[in-house]
Amino acid sequence: MARRGGAGAAVVHDERARAGGLGRRRATAAGRRFPVRGQGGHRWRRRPTGLRSCFSEGVEVTPAHTDSSDRPSKVSWDPQLYLRFPEHRIRPALELLDRVSFDTPPAVVYDLGCGPGTLTRVLTERFPGAEVHGVDSSPEMLRTAAEAAPTAHLHQVEISSWRPRQRPDLVFANSLFHLVPDHGDLLRRMVRDLTPRGVLAAQMPVFHRTPWFRLMTQTLEDGGRGGTPLGAPGLRRTLYRRHTVEAMGYYDLLAGPNTEVDIWSTEYLHVLDGPDPVWAWAEAAGLRPVIDGLTAAEFAEFRTTYLERLRAAYPPLPDGRTLFPFQRLFLVVHSA
């Protein structure tokens, strides 16, 4: 059903956003690409450089302290916090959706990790003839999604154990897989479950080397009294563990004679309003394990130190706004 290019084609490229409002001016640097002979013609891909693509072992952000048995505990979600900065949060999803096209309209669409249903509603409007399903593990998010997308079918289920009731024409996963450990097999299974010429489209934030995340983990290490750690060691180990890999890892995972893979990354330069906006951004998602994992007294200590460090790392401009670079990785997979 999907409209595609030549058989076996794939492109890995980078797109970097520049400053200006929401970063609307964008320059594209495709980088060097090397033809690889494959079934049906050439596949274009970058030559790997230091690729680490082992999903089963994960990618450690910090070499020490990490145990492969650590897994994130269930995280609580607040839909109202997540609905802050709506223009910034929805933009990557809309840009991903713009890369999805079909020769004939899709009949079955799944929005995985649908959250408060903002994108689910967009999908019902974009594909009015489709049966649209929203899937999330959070009952709080699904209650909000029911109001945002009243015509969608909503399901509360853990993504790692999810299987579609019908073969989907489109599986859309916005800002999800970075939360799912060992999701390589899950991605492959989702592609196999697609209808012929179906599409898997996903977007993942890339944040483990950013100042706000590094300062968060640093504050857990030394933000207590006298520079002592905050929270249980398992909380810190969970945060150190990165569940995503580099772009070439996803290409190697998903490319084949029966798929076409398009992967790119975009760095947005968000211009945020309000006091301590980076804290407000992180509080909705990245900080959730910390909020859930610390006692009230520990969190008060953490908040004081972390806010001070964030203000130094992301100082406001003279007009009071704050620049917040944020990178995201996108992938679109078409099945044969």
C-alpha positions as CSV (number, residue, x, y, z in Angstrom):
1,M,0.0,0.0,0.0
2,A,2.8,2.4,0.7
3,R,4.3,4.5,-2.0
4,R,8.0,3.7,-2.3
5,G,11.1,4.4,-4.3
6,G,13.2,1.8,-6.1
7,A,13.4,-1.7,-4.7
8,G,15.9,-2.2,-1.9
9,A,16.7,1.6,-1.6
10,A,17.7,3.0,1.8
11,V,19.2,6.3,2.9
12,V,20.8,7.2,6.1
13,H,21.2,10.9,6.4
14,D,21.4,13.8,9.0
15,E,19.3,16.9,9.2
16,R,20.4,19.7,11.5
17,A,17.9,22.4,12.5
18,R,19.2,26.0,12.9
19,A,18.0,28.6,15.4
20,G,15.0,30.8,14.6
21,G,11.6,30.3,16.2
22,L,11.2,26.6,16.3
23,G,14.2,26.1,14.0
24,R,12.2,26.3,10.8
25,R,15.3,26.9,8.6
26,R,16.9,23.5,8.1
27,A,20.0,22.4,6.3
28,T,20.5,18.9,5.1
29,A,23.8,17.1,5.0
30,A,23.5,13.7,3.5
31,G,27.0,12.7,4.2
32,R,29.1,10.2,2.3
33,R,27.1,7.2,1.0
34,F,28.5,4.0,-0.4
35,P,26.6,1.7,-2.8
36,V,26.1,-1.8,-1.5
37,R,24.9,-4.3,-4.1
38,G,21.7,-5.9,-3.0
39,Q,18.7,-7.7,-4.5
40,G,16.8,-5.4,-6.8
41,G,19.6,-2.9,-7.3
42,H,21.8,-0.7,-5.0
43,R,21.1,0.1,-1.4
44,W,22.7,3.3,-0.3
45,R,24.2,3.3,3.2
46,R,26.9,5.0,5.2
47,R,30.1,3.2,5.9
48,P,29.9,2.1,9.6
49,T,32.2,4.0,12.1
50,G,32.4,2.6,15.5
51,L,29.0,1.0,15.3
52,R,27.6,-0.6,18.4
53,S,24.4,-2.4,17.6
54,C,24.0,-5.2,20.1
55,F,20.4,-4.8,21.5
56,S,20.7,-7.8,23.7
57,E,23.5,-6.2,25.7
58,G,22.3,-2.6,25.5
59,V,24.5,0.4,25.3
60,E,25.9,1.7,28.5
61,V,26.1,5.4,28.9
62,T,28.6,5.1,31.8
63,P,30.9,2.1,31.7
64,A,30.9,1.5,35.4
65,H,28.0,0.5,37.7
66,T,25.8,-1.1,35.0
67,D,24.3,-4.5,35.4
68,S,22.5,-6.2,32.5
69,S,19.8,-7.4,34.9
70,D,18.7,-3.9,35.6
71,R,15.4,-2.9,33.9
72,P,13.4,0.3,34.3
73,S,10.6,-0.1,36.8
74,K,7.1,1.0,35.9
75,V,7.0,4.8,35.4
76,S,4.1,7.0,36.3
77,W,2.9,9.6,33.7
78,D,1.2,12.9,34.1
79,P,-0.7,13.9,30.9
80,Q,-0.9,17.5,31.9
81,L,2.9,17.8,32.3
82,Y,3.4,16.0,29.0
83,L,1.1,18.5,27.2
84,R,3.5,21.4,28.0
85,F,5.3,22.8,25.0
86,P,2.8,21.2,22.7
87,E,4.2,22.8,19.5
88,H,7.7,21.5,20.2
89,R,6.5,18.0,21.2
90,I,4.2,17.4,18.2
91,R,6.5,18.8,15.5
92,P,8.8,15.7,15.2
93,A,5.7,13.4,15.0
94,L,4.2,15.6,12.2
95,E,7.5,15.6,10.3
96,L,7.7,11.9,10.6
97,L,4.1,11.5,9.4
98,D,5.0,13.7,6.4
99,R,7.4,10.9,5.3
100,V,4.6,8.3,5.3
101,S,2.6,8.0,2.0
102,F,0.4,5.3,0.5
103,D,-0.8,4.4,-3.0
104,T,-4.2,3.5,-1.4
105,P,-5.5,4.6,2.0
106,P,-4.5,2.4,4.9
107,A,-7.2,0.4,6.6
108,V,-5.6,-0.4,10.0
109,V,-3.3,2.1,11.8
110,Y,-1.7,1.7,15.2
111,D,-0.3,4.5,17.3
112,L,2.1,2.8,19.8
113,G,2.8,4.7,23.0
114,C,-0.1,7.0,22.1
115,G,0.2,9.0,25.4
116,P,-2.5,11.7,25.7
117,G,-3.8,11.0,22.2
118,T,-2.7,14.2,20.5
119,L,-1.1,12.3,17.6
120,T,-3.8,9.6,17.7
121,R,-6.3,12.4,16.8
122,V,-4.0,13.6,14.0
123,L,-3.9,10.0,12.6
124,T,-7.7,9.7,12.6
125,E,-7.9,13.0,10.7
126,R,-5.1,12.1,8.3
127,F,-6.6,8.7,7.5
128,P,-10.4,9.1,8.0
129,G,-11.3,5.8,6.5
130,A,-8.9,3.8,8.7
131,E,-9.5,1.9,11.9
132,V,-7.1,3.7,14.2
133,H,-5.9,2.1,17.5
134,G,-4.0,3.8,20.3
135,V,-1.8,1.6,22.5
136,D,-0.3,2.7,25.8
137,S,0.6,1.2,29.2
138,S,-0.6,4.2,31.2
139,P,-4.2,4.4,32.3
140,E,-3.8,8.1,33.0
141,M,-2.6,8.7,29.5
142,L,-5.4,6.6,27.9
143,R,-8.1,8.5,29.8
144,T,-6.8,11.7,28.3
145,A,-6.5,10.0,24.9
146,A,-10.1,9.0,25.0
147,E,-11.1,12.6,25.1
148,A,-8.6,13.7,22.5
149,A,-9.4,11.0,20.0
150,P,-12.9,9.7,20.7
151,T,-13.2,7.6,17.5
152,A,-10.0,5.7,18.1
153,H,-9.8,2.2,19.7
154,L,-7.7,2.4,22.8
155,H,-5.8,-0.5,24.4
156,Q,-3.9,-0.6,27.7
157,V,-1.0,-3.0,27.2
158,E,2.8,-3.2,27.7
159,I,4.4,-2.5,24.3
160,S,6.9,-5.3,24.8
161,S,4.1,-7.9,24.8
162,W,1.8,-6.1,22.2
163,R,0.7,-7.9,19.1
164,P,-1.8,-6.4,16.6
165,R,-5.2,-7.9,16.4
166,Q,-5.1,-7.3,12.6
167,R,-2.2,-6.9,10.3
168,P,-1.5,-3.2,10.3
169,D,-0.9,-1.0,7.3
170,L,0.8,1.6,9.5
171,V,2.5,1.2,12.9
172,F,3.4,4.7,14.2
173,A,5.6,4.9,17.3
174,N,6.5,8.4,18.4
175,S,9.0,8.8,21.2
176,L,8.6,5.2,22.4
177,F,11.4,2.8,21.8
178,H,14.0,4.6,23.9
179,L,11.9,3.4,26.8
180,V,11.7,-0.3,25.7
181,P,14.7,-2.5,26.6
182,D,16.0,-5.0,24.0
183,H,13.6,-3.7,21.4
184,G,15.5,-5.0,18.3
185,D,13.4,-8.2,18.1
186,L,10.3,-6.2,18.7
187,L,11.0,-4.0,15.7
188,R,11.7,-6.9,13.5
189,R,8.5,-8.6,14.6
190,M,6.5,-5.4,13.9
191,V,7.9,-5.3,10.4
192,R,7.0,-8.9,9.8
193,D,3.4,-8.2,11.0
194,L,2.8,-5.4,8.5
195,T,0.6,-5.9,5.5
196,P,2.4,-6.0,2.1
197,R,3.7,-2.5,1.4
198,G,2.9,-1.5,5.0
199,V,4.9,1.0,7.0
200,L,6.6,1.2,10.4
201,A,7.5,4.8,11.3
202,A,9.3,5.6,14.6
203,Q,11.0,8.5,16.3
204,M,13.3,8.3,19.3
205,P,14.9,11.1,21.3
206,V,18.7,11.1,21.5
207,F,19.7,12.5,24.9
208,H,22.2,10.5,26.8
209,R,25.1,12.8,26.0
210,T,23.2,16.0,26.5
211,P,23.9,18.4,29.4
212,W,20.5,18.0,31.0
213,F,20.7,14.2,31.1
214,R,24.4,14.2,32.2
215,L,23.6,16.7,35.0
216,M,20.6,14.6,36.1
217,T,22.7,11.5,36.5
218,Q,25.5,13.5,38.1
219,T,23.1,14.9,40.7
220,L,21.9,11.5,41.6
221,E,25.5,10.6,42.2
222,D,26.5,13.5,44.3
223,G,23.4,15.7,45.0
224,G,22.9,14.4,48.6
225,R,24.3,15.9,51.8
226,G,28.1,16.1,51.6
227,G,28.1,14.9,48.0
228,T,26.5,11.6,48.7
229,P,24.3,9.7,46.2
230,L,20.6,10.0,46.1
231,G,18.2,7.1,45.7
232,A,18.9,3.4,45.4
233,P,21.8,2.1,43.3
234,G,19.2,0.4,41.0
235,L,17.7,3.7,40.0
236,R,21.1,5.1,38.9
237,R,21.9,1.8,37.0
238,T,18.6,2.0,35.2
239,L,19.2,5.5,34.0
240,Y,22.7,4.7,32.9
241,R,21.4,2.0,30.6
242,R,20.7,3.2,27.0
243,H,18.2,1.2,25.0
244,T,18.8,2.8,21.6
245,V,21.7,2.4,19.2
246,E,23.2,4.5,16.4
247,A,21.5,4.9,13.1
248,M,23.6,2.2,11.4
249,G,22.5,-0.3,14.0
250,Y,18.9,0.2,13.1
251,Y,19.8,0.0,9.4
252,D,21.6,-3.3,9.9
253,L,18.7,-4.6,12.0
254,L,15.9,-3.8,9.6
255,A,17.4,-3.6,6.1
256,G,16.9,-6.6,3.8
257,P,15.6,-7.7,0.4
258,N,11.9,-7.3,1.6
259,T,12.3,-3.9,3.2
260,E,13.2,-0.3,2.4
261,V,14.7,1.7,5.3
262,D,15.0,5.5,5.6
263,I,16.8,6.8,8.6
264,W,17.7,10.3,9.5
265,S,18.3,12.5,12.6
266,T,17.3,16.1,13.3
267,E,18.6,18.4,15.9
268,Y,15.9,21.0,16.9
269,L,16.8,24.2,18.6
270,H,13.8,24.8,20.7
271,V,13.1,28.3,22.0
272,L,11.4,27.8,25.3
273,D,9.4,30.3,27.4
274,G,8.9,30.5,31.1
275,P,11.0,30.0,34.2
276,D,13.3,27.0,34.3
277,P,11.9,25.6,31.1
278,V,14.4,22.8,30.7
279,W,13.3,21.5,34.1
280,A,9.7,21.7,33.0
281,W,10.5,19.8,29.8
282,A,12.3,17.0,31.6
283,E,9.7,16.8,34.4
284,A,7.2,15.5,31.9
285,A,9.3,12.5,30.6
286,G,13.0,12.2,31.3
287,L,12.7,12.9,35.0
288,R,9.8,10.5,35.6
289,P,12.0,7.6,36.9
290,V,13.7,10.0,39.3
291,I,10.4,11.4,40.6
292,D,9.2,7.9,41.2
293,G,12.4,6.6,42.6
294,L,13.3,9.1,45.3
295,T,11.7,9.8,48.6
296,A,10.2,13.3,49.1
297,A,13.2,14.4,51.1
298,E,15.6,13.0,48.5
299,F,13.7,14.7,45.7
300,A,13.8,18.0,47.4
301,E,17.6,17.8,47.6
302,F,17.9,16.6,44.1
303,R,15.6,19.4,42.8
304,T,17.6,22.2,44.5
305,T,21.0,21.0,43.1
306,Y,19.7,20.0,39.6
307,L,17.9,23.3,39.1
308,E,21.1,25.2,39.9
309,R,23.1,23.1,37.4
310,L,20.4,23.4,34.7
311,R,20.3,27.2,35.1
312,A,24.1,27.3,34.5
313,A,24.0,25.0,31.6
314,Y,21.0,26.6,29.9
315,P,21.1,30.3,30.8
316,P,18.2,32.4,29.6
317,L,18.6,34.9,26.8
318,P,18.3,38.6,27.4
319,D,14.6,38.4,26.3
320,G,14.0,35.7,29.0
321,R,13.7,32.8,26.6
322,T,15.9,29.7,26.7
323,L,17.5,27.8,23.9
324,F,17.3,24.0,24.2
325,P,18.9,21.8,21.6
326,F,17.3,18.4,21.2
327,Q,18.2,15.6,18.8
328,R,15.9,12.9,17.5
329,L,16.4,9.8,15.4
330,F,13.7,8.9,12.8
331,L,13.2,5.7,10.9
332,V,10.7,4.6,8.3
333,V,10.5,1.0,7.1
334,H,8.4,-0.1,4.1
335,S,7.6,-3.8,3.8
336,A,7.6,-5.5,0.4
